[in-house]
Amino acid sequence: MTAEVYTYIGAGGKTTSLFARARQERDAGHRVAVVTTTHMKRPAEWFIPADLPEGWQAQWQRDGIIVVGWEGTDGKITWPGEDLYLRLCADADVVLVEGDGSRRLPLKVMGTHEPVIPANTSRVYCLAGLSALGHTVRDICFRWELLDLDPEAVVTEFLAAHIIEAGCLARIGRWKDRTTVILNQADDERRRLAGKRILNYLSRPGILTTYPVEMRETK
């Protein structure tokens, strides 16, 4: 068995989107493994330490989803290591990867060494949050300085599209052609219409999503 690998990058609900996909794949009868190439909050369920304690395979069989990594600081987990990652790819139907961090902000600019996308990734999903609209760059964009943005500028639809395009899509090299944009937090009709206009500005196709409060992951 060789898994399909999907890597999630960006901001504005990346972890929520990833775990929603995990549940969807599990409900379709697929064995799902979740990892991070950087760090992510340890989930309340499904976690298995990277040293693979006795009974981990039975847990995977029972739950359909496992989240594997080394326990770090502040309740975070980290990359499980290349050998274990490849083992998961051989045993799973689907592997979901969180490829960067965003400090819980709805927009971000990729740093020099971001994102970290495994070489066997089938598709990349670039997330951004529509809650950024109407707020200042300083308040809602992680690493805004890397695009020389005005920190006091109010985020419009056009500016949000610029941040997504220049701050993510233009910085991921060969992965751009395999990337779909996800505009999350399309919580009402105003945001949905704004999201559709933003997607029209971008060089890659995209979709709009929203999740009920109880499904939203916290970091």
C-alpha positions as CSV (number, residue, x, y, z in Angstrom):
1,M,0.0,0.0,0.0
2,T,1.3,3.5,-0.9
3,A,-0.5,6.4,0.6
4,E,-1.7,9.5,-1.1
5,V,0.1,12.4,0.7
6,Y,-1.6,15.8,1.1
7,T,0.3,18.7,2.6
8,Y,-1.4,21.7,4.2
9,I,0.4,25.0,4.4
10,G,-0.5,28.6,5.2
11,A,-2.8,30.1,7.8
12,G,-6.4,30.7,8.8
13,G,-7.6,27.2,9.9
14,K,-4.9,24.9,8.5
15,T,-5.2,22.4,11.4
16,T,-9.0,22.5,11.4
17,S,-9.0,21.8,7.6
18,L,-6.5,19.0,7.9
19,F,-8.4,17.2,10.7
20,A,-11.7,17.7,8.8
21,R,-10.1,15.9,5.9
22,A,-8.8,13.2,8.2
23,R,-12.3,12.4,9.4
24,Q,-13.7,12.5,5.9
25,E,-11.1,10.0,4.7
26,R,-11.6,7.8,7.8
27,D,-15.3,7.8,7.2
28,A,-14.7,6.7,3.6
29,G,-12.9,3.6,5.0
30,H,-9.3,4.8,4.6
31,R,-6.5,4.4,7.1
32,V,-5.2,7.9,7.9
33,A,-1.9,9.1,9.4
34,V,-1.2,12.7,10.3
35,V,2.2,14.2,10.8
36,T,3.8,17.6,11.0
37,T,7.1,18.5,9.4
38,T,7.5,21.4,11.9
39,H,5.4,21.4,15.0
40,M,1.7,21.3,15.9
41,K,-0.4,21.1,19.0
42,R,-0.8,17.5,20.3
43,P,-4.4,16.5,19.6
44,A,-6.7,15.4,22.4
45,E,-7.2,12.0,20.6
46,W,-5.4,9.8,18.1
47,F,-1.8,10.7,19.2
48,I,0.9,8.0,19.1
49,P,4.5,8.8,20.1
50,A,7.1,8.2,17.5
51,D,8.7,5.4,19.5
52,L,5.5,3.4,18.7
53,P,4.4,2.0,22.0
54,E,2.9,-1.5,22.2
55,G,-0.6,-1.6,20.8
56,W,-0.3,1.3,18.4
57,Q,-1.4,-0.7,15.4
58,A,-4.5,-1.9,17.3
59,Q,-5.3,1.8,18.1
60,W,-5.0,2.7,14.4
61,Q,-7.2,-0.2,13.4
62,R,-9.8,0.9,16.0
63,D,-9.8,4.7,15.3
64,G,-8.9,4.8,11.7
65,I,-6.7,7.9,12.4
66,I,-3.4,8.3,14.1
67,V,-1.3,11.4,14.7
68,V,2.4,10.5,15.0
69,G,5.3,12.6,16.2
70,W,7.8,13.3,19.0
71,E,6.5,15.2,21.9
72,G,8.1,18.6,22.2
73,T,7.6,21.6,24.5
74,D,4.4,23.5,25.3
75,G,2.1,20.6,24.3
76,K,3.4,20.5,20.7
77,I,4.6,17.5,18.7
78,T,7.2,17.4,16.0
79,W,8.3,15.5,12.9
80,P,8.5,11.7,13.6
81,G,11.6,11.2,11.4
82,E,12.1,10.1,7.8
83,D,12.1,6.4,8.4
84,L,8.9,6.3,10.4
85,Y,7.3,8.7,8.0
86,L,8.0,6.4,5.1
87,R,6.7,3.5,7.1
88,L,3.4,5.3,7.6
89,C,3.3,6.1,3.9
90,A,3.6,2.4,3.2
91,D,0.9,1.3,5.7
92,A,-1.7,4.1,5.3
93,D,-4.1,4.9,2.6
94,V,-3.8,8.7,3.2
95,V,-1.1,10.7,5.0
96,L,-1.9,14.3,5.9
97,V,1.0,16.7,6.6
98,E,1.0,20.0,8.3
99,G,3.9,21.8,6.6
100,D,4.4,25.1,8.5
101,G,3.1,27.3,11.4
102,S,1.2,30.5,11.5
103,R,0.9,31.7,15.1
104,R,-2.9,31.4,14.9
105,L,-3.1,34.3,12.4
106,P,-5.3,34.2,9.3
107,L,-2.6,35.3,6.9
108,K,1.1,34.6,6.6
109,V,4.2,35.1,4.5
110,M,6.4,32.0,4.1
111,G,9.8,32.3,5.7
112,T,13.1,31.3,4.0
113,H,12.9,27.7,5.0
114,E,9.1,27.3,4.7
115,P,7.0,25.4,4.0
116,V,8.5,21.9,4.5
117,I,6.7,19.7,2.0
118,P,7.6,16.0,1.8
119,A,9.0,14.9,-1.6
120,N,6.2,12.4,-2.1
121,T,3.4,14.9,-1.6
122,S,0.5,14.4,-4.1
123,R,-1.2,17.7,-3.6
124,V,-0.6,20.9,-1.6
125,Y,-3.4,23.0,0.0
126,C,-2.6,26.6,0.8
127,L,-4.8,28.0,3.5
128,A,-5.8,31.6,4.3
129,G,-8.5,33.0,6.5
130,L,-11.1,35.5,5.4
131,S,-11.4,36.9,8.9
132,A,-8.3,39.0,7.9
133,L,-10.4,41.3,5.8
134,G,-10.9,44.8,7.4
135,H,-8.0,44.4,9.9
136,T,-4.5,45.9,9.8
137,V,-1.6,43.9,8.4
138,R,0.3,44.1,11.7
139,D,-2.6,42.4,13.5
140,I,-3.4,39.5,11.2
141,C,-0.4,38.6,9.0
142,F,2.5,36.5,10.3
143,R,5.9,37.7,8.9
144,W,4.4,40.6,7.0
145,E,7.8,42.2,7.1
146,L,9.1,39.7,4.5
147,L,6.8,41.4,1.8
148,D,7.7,44.9,2.9
149,L,4.0,45.5,3.7
150,D,2.7,48.6,5.4
151,P,1.9,47.3,8.9
152,E,-1.0,49.8,9.3
153,A,-2.6,49.0,5.9
154,V,-6.1,47.6,6.1
155,V,-6.4,44.2,4.5
156,T,-8.7,44.5,1.4
157,E,-9.6,41.7,-1.0
158,F,-6.9,42.8,-3.3
159,L,-4.2,43.0,-0.6
160,A,-5.3,39.6,0.8
161,A,-4.8,38.1,-2.7
162,H,-1.4,39.8,-3.0
163,I,-0.3,38.2,0.3
164,I,-1.5,34.8,-0.7
165,E,0.1,35.0,-4.1
166,A,3.4,36.7,-3.2
167,G,3.7,35.3,0.3
168,C,2.9,31.7,-0.5
169,L,2.3,30.7,-4.1
170,A,5.3,32.5,-5.4
171,R,7.5,31.0,-2.7
172,I,6.9,27.3,-3.1
173,G,8.7,26.6,-6.3
174,R,7.7,23.4,-8.2
175,W,4.9,22.7,-5.8
176,K,2.8,25.7,-7.1
177,D,1.4,23.6,-10.0
178,R,0.1,21.0,-7.5
179,T,-1.4,23.6,-5.1
180,T,-5.1,24.4,-4.4
181,V,-5.9,27.5,-2.4
182,I,-8.4,27.1,0.4
183,L,-10.0,30.3,1.7
184,N,-11.4,29.4,5.1
185,Q,-13.6,31.3,7.5
186,A,-16.3,31.9,4.8
187,D,-18.7,32.2,7.7
188,D,-21.4,34.5,6.1
189,E,-22.5,35.7,2.7
190,R,-20.3,38.8,2.8
191,R,-17.2,36.8,3.3
192,R,-18.2,34.2,0.8
193,L,-18.6,36.8,-1.9
194,A,-15.3,38.4,-0.9
195,G,-13.7,35.0,-1.1
196,K,-14.9,34.4,-4.6
197,R,-13.5,37.7,-5.7
198,I,-10.2,36.9,-4.1
199,L,-10.0,33.6,-5.8
200,N,-10.4,35.3,-9.2
201,Y,-7.3,37.4,-8.5
202,L,-5.1,34.3,-7.9
203,S,-3.0,32.2,-10.3
204,R,-4.2,28.9,-8.8
205,P,-7.7,27.5,-8.4
206,G,-9.3,27.4,-5.0
207,I,-12.3,26.7,-2.8
208,L,-14.2,28.3,0.1
209,T,-14.6,26.5,3.4
210,T,-16.1,27.1,6.9
211,Y,-16.4,24.9,9.9
212,P,-18.7,25.0,13.0
213,V,-17.1,26.3,16.2
214,E,-16.9,22.8,17.7
215,M,-14.8,21.6,14.9
216,R,-12.2,24.3,15.0
217,E,-8.8,23.2,16.3
218,T,-6.9,25.5,18.6
219,K,-3.1,25.7,18.6
